[in-house]
């Protein structure tokens, strides 16, 4: 399971010009599922992201504004977007292969479980629509972007 995490000042996702999710300060999480991923990977990765300290501590501003605060500390939210292309392989040729991505019937329940784990941490979680063509508007803050994998 892979998650591309971006710290944002605000973000939104739409399907067919209809808003399906929007957040203020927080993380946009693009989530990819591969073969063999289980509920354990979803739980581990959700717990990791919920505890990530990627927001600057204003009290440490005189020391360079260290990233010391988590989503909960700043009242942040998560915009979760499933993205099978995180498992794209473009090592050969010009068109990526996506055979490493899990089938939708496997991936979708794990994406939903991942969201549920984030909510158990008390986080607001907004989502796109699994399998849909989505338009994602991101206002990356920093920019701060991490790739996490379990």
N, C-alpha and C positions, 0 to 999 in steps of 0.2 A: 504494500500500500504506500502510495506517495502523496504527499501534500505540498503544494506550493503555497506558501503563506506570505501575504503582503499586508504590511501595516498601512491602513488607510485613514484619511480624515473623513471620507464618506464614499459609499459605493452603492450601486444598484444593478439589478439584473431584470431583463425584460424578455418576453417571448411574444413574437408577433406584435410588437409595440405595446404590449400589456405588461405593466410592472408586476413582477412576481416576488420581489424582495428588495429591501433597501435598508441600509444601516448608516449611522453616523460613524464616529470614531470606532475603530476596531480592526479586525482582520478579514480579508477576503481569503478564503481557503479553496483552492482548486484541488479536488481529490480524485486520484486515480486508483483503481483497484486492479490487481493482477491475479493470475491463477494461483490458487493455494492460499489466498488471503482468507482470514477467518474473523470471527467476532473478537478474538484476542487482539489481533492487529488493530482493529477499529477502536477498541477500548484504549489500548496503549497510546495510539496516535492522538486520540481525542484528549486524553489526560495530559499528554505532552503539550499540546497546543493550548489547552486551557491554562496551563501553568507558565507558559512562555513569558518571559519578562522582556518585552520589546518596546516599552514606553518609557520616555525619559522622566526621571525623578527630578522635579523642579527644585527640591530641597538640595540637590547635588549640582545645581546649575553652575556654581563656582568651581566645581571639579569636572567640568566638561559635560554635564547633563547625562550621566550614565543611564543606560537603559536598565531600569531596576523595577519597573512596575508591570503587572500583568493586566489582562483584560478586566478581571474583577476589580483590580485596584483603580482603574480609570473609568469604570462603568461602560466598558466597550462591548461590542456585539460582534457576531460572526456572520458573514455572508458566505454560504457554502454552495459551491458550484461543482457538480460532478464533471470530470474531464478525462475521458479515456485517452486523449492524446498525450497525456503525461507518460504513457507507455509506448509512445511512438519510437520506432527505430529507423533512423535515416542513415545508418552506416553504409548501406549499399544503395546505389541508384539515387534517384531524385525524388521518388515518391515514398514516404515513410510506410513502414509496415506496422500494423497495430495488433499483431497476433499475440503480443504479451498482455494485452488488456483483457480482463475478464469479460465474459459474456454478460449482457444486460441482466439476465435472470439471476446471476450471481452477484453482480456489482450493485444493483439498485438496493437490495436489502441491507448490504453492508454500508452504503452511503447513508441510508436512513438510520441505521444503528449508530453510526458515527455522530450524526446530528443529535440523536437522543442522548448519547454520552455527554456531548457538550452542554446540552440543556440541563442535565443532572448536576452540572457544576454551577447552575444558576445563570447561565449565559443566554442572552437573546440570540436565537439562530434563525436567520432568514435563508431561503434557498431559491435556487433556480428550479427548472423542471427537468428531471432526469430524461436524457435522450433527446431533448428538444434542441433546436438551433436557438441559441441565446445571444443577446447583446448585453455585454457586461461593461459598465462604466465604473472605472476605478480612479480614485484620486489618491495615488500612492503617497504616503507620508514619509519622507526621508530622502530618497526611497529606502525602504527596508523590505527585503525579500529573502526568505529562507526556503530551501528545499529539504523536506524531512522525509525519511523513509523508514518503514518497519517491515 
